[in-house]
């Protein structure tokens, strides 16, 4: 089963220093325009060949622009026996809408 969370829940987890792996499934050019500071980039276009870089026992939260690509990424993980993944509802658009920080570093 694929869980989902909203941006307020993610912000709370990040602020509390919870150990999560935040994966941005957008493409490089979108990432370069701005991303959540704690995220790491793993584009959906490369996900099938690179998902094994993600630790199976990690708490993985996947996000993209609006939540559709990250849901596809969750499905790939589910099909490959990953169990602890969550899709971020609304993606970075919802994150920005709430006024939360993004970076271009």
N, C-alpha and C positions, 0 to 999 in steps of 0.2 A: 504493500500500500504506500502511496506517495502522500506525504503530509504537506501541508502548506502553512505559511505564516505571513503576517502582514509586516510592513516596514517598521512599525512601532515595536513589534516583538523582536525583530532583528536588531534594531537600535539598542534596545534594552540589553540583549545578550552581549553585544559588542561593548557597551558601556560597563557592563558588569565583569568584563574580562573572561567570559565563558570561552572554553576551548572549542571553537568551531572552525571549519574550513569553508570559507566563503568563495564560491567559484562563479566568475562572470563568464557567461556563455556567448557573449556578443563577439563580434569580429574586432580585429586589431584597430581599425580606423574608429570604431565606436568607442572602444576602450580609451584611445588617445584623446578623445573629446571630453572625457571625464568618467571617473569610476569611484566606487566606494573605497576609501583608503585601505581597508583590511582585505580587500578582494585579491584573488589571483585570477589571471586570464587563462581560460581554456575554451577557445571558440567552438561552437557547436559543429562547425565544418571539420574540425579535427578531433571531435570528441570520441568517435568510435575507435579511432586508432590510438588515442592517448589517455582514455579514462583510467587505465591501470596505474597511472601516475598518482592517482588519488588513493590514500590509504583506506582500505575497506572498513576499518574500525573507527574511522573519523566520523564526527558529526558534520555532515556536509549540507550546506545550504547553497542552492543554485539560484542564480538570478541572471536576467537578461534585460532587454529593454522594457518589455511589458509582462513577461511571465510565460509566454508561449514556447520559446526556444528552450528555456530552462526546464519546462515540463518535459520536453522531448529528451533533454539530457538526463532528467530523473528516470525516465522510462528506460534509457540505455543502461543506467546503473542498476535498475531493478532487474532487468533481463540478465545481468551479469552478477547476480547474487549479492549486490550491495543492499544493506538494509536500513541504514540510518541517513536518509536524504530527505530534504525538505525543499519545496519550491517557494520562492518569494513571490507573493501575489503582487501584481502591478509592476514588478521589476524596478529598474532605476528611475523610471518615470514617476512612480509613486514615491520613491525615496526623495527625489528632487522636489516634488510637489509639497512634501512635508518640511522642506527647508533644511534637510540633513546634508552634512558635508560631503562633497565630492572633491576629487583631486585629479590632476593631470600628471602627477609624478610617475 
